[in-house]
Amino acid sequence: MALVEHWISGKAHKSSSKRFGDVYDPALGVVTKQVSFASVEEVQVAIGAAKTAFTSWSNTPLAVRQQVMFSFRELLNARKGELAEIITAEHGKVVSDALGEVTRGLEVVEFACGIAHLLKGDHTVNASTGVDVHSTREAVGVVGIISPFNFPAMVPMWFFPIAIAAGNTVVLKPSEKNPSAAIWIAQLLKDAGLPDGVFNVINGDKVAVDELLTNPEVAAISFVGSTPIAKYVYETGTANGKRVQALGGAKNHMLVLPDADLDFTADAAVNAGFGSAGERCMAISVLVAVEPVADPLIAKVKERIEKIKTGDGRRACDMGPLITSQHRDKVASYIEIAIKDGCDVVVDGRGVKIDGDENGFWLGPTLIDKVKPTSSVYTDEIFGPILSIIRVKTFAEGVDLINSNRYGNGTAIFTNNGGAARKFERDVQVGMIGINVPIPVPMAYYSFGGWKASLFGDTKAHGAEGVHFFTRGKAITSRWVDPAQSTAGGINLGFPQNK
Ligand code: NAD
């Protein structure tokens, strides 16, 4: 059986560790590959390679670093279909969705191609008499990136193009559930001319993550995953002196006002609720219906759900399987909880008719009405194709509900009332907001990240905040004395003041 190894110093690194994980094709329900789980020593070898490469890469001219990124962009754009197929084979999302993920990642690569503008410092002439001040931004060093299963290409691409273009070197630890995309990307970066050691991939589990979090040679950690692990990563990484950005889980609400265009809203709710089988951190998982909109909205959503074709992502289907059978069973268990909690299961995705192998990890789109805010169907991040509905009486009650939730990743309002939309934007305590847009993932030149339990640390991914995260500033104050004037300033033990 094929074994996914590590990638260190520009080549596949055969693991000496005897620990392995299974990689599934979720649409077939079979193990297709195994993945090596790195030992502490192997992670140290990767960090050492990145450390060695840092000296020359951080001193490589910016124009050359950008040219490598530009070549990578060209290669990836030409071959993105191959990457999409790799993603579908290990994640299960339909190929067109996988292609969408790669395209959104490419936007960050394109952003990184123009990073020169954001690495410029400032310069003040004659800040004091004969004194000039300027600032620079420099790479931080070796960067660890730890990514989740749901975006095996896009999430690493939120970080490494910016980190590398800014002069850092990288050790990526992808999800052990779908590791092949990262290795394919590593080869492509090499083909684009990236020097060996600048980008390394370590496969594995907590052992690899813990070494990245504690190794003194790692300067910064970018993590994306569930909230409990994000919190752990943030606390452990910062306790070990690293800068850490740790993006966590989500529960994204769509507030629907009675004046909304219901066909448009129902399309958006279904697309954002069930795309990628609900395994998106920006998936809409709760419709907050301001009465009397619930009944007509539910009728339209139900009508659309009945048209969704669930099946193998390589066929002409809309929605693929879940990542593992355990995860599918866990997601499905919330349907039982909903019934026990007195909710109304409008569409039950268990036993869905599928266009695919019966052994795949299937669960069809599920719609649950009258969910109580105290039910774990609402309080937990389910991360699957379950869309809940909570009925509220007023706009204010809806906003209060959203603000009381522990997560604050994304949210959306659907309305034709500009005043209500504006008030929503101001009052809601969430990091990314859509107004008649259900998945408001910011463009690469803005920054991606939530509030509350959806982001630990104060810096979001990509955009200007991403550049800031992967660089640190220097402010230089200099005085060059005019040769025509005396250099002597006299003895003065007072604190320097501007003159
Ligand atoms: P996860 O937290 O299980 O795993 C994320 C990474 O952490 C993986 O690389 C994994 O190997 C590692 N990991 C797992 N357990 C660990 C442990 N005990 N110690 C150290 N490392 C550990 O997340 P997942 O299931 O792969 O991904 C889904 C989650 O990611 C969801 O909660 C989703 O909301 C979140 N997510 C968030 C964003 C965002 O931008 N906020 C984006 C994508 C996914």
Boltz pocket constraint, residues with backbone or C-beta under 6 A from the ligand:
constraints:
  - pocket:
      binder: B
      contacts: [[A, 146], [A, 147], [A, 148], [A, 149], [A, 150], [A, 151], [A, 155], [A, 173], [A, 174], [A, 175], [A, 176], [A, 204], [A, 205], [A, 206], [A, 209], [A, 210], [A, 224], [A, 225], [A, 226], [A, 227], [A, 229], [A, 230], [A, 247], [A, 248], [A, 249], [A, 250], [A, 280], [A, 281], [A, 381], [A, 383], [A, 409], [A, 449], [A, 450], [A, 454]]
      max_distance: 6.0
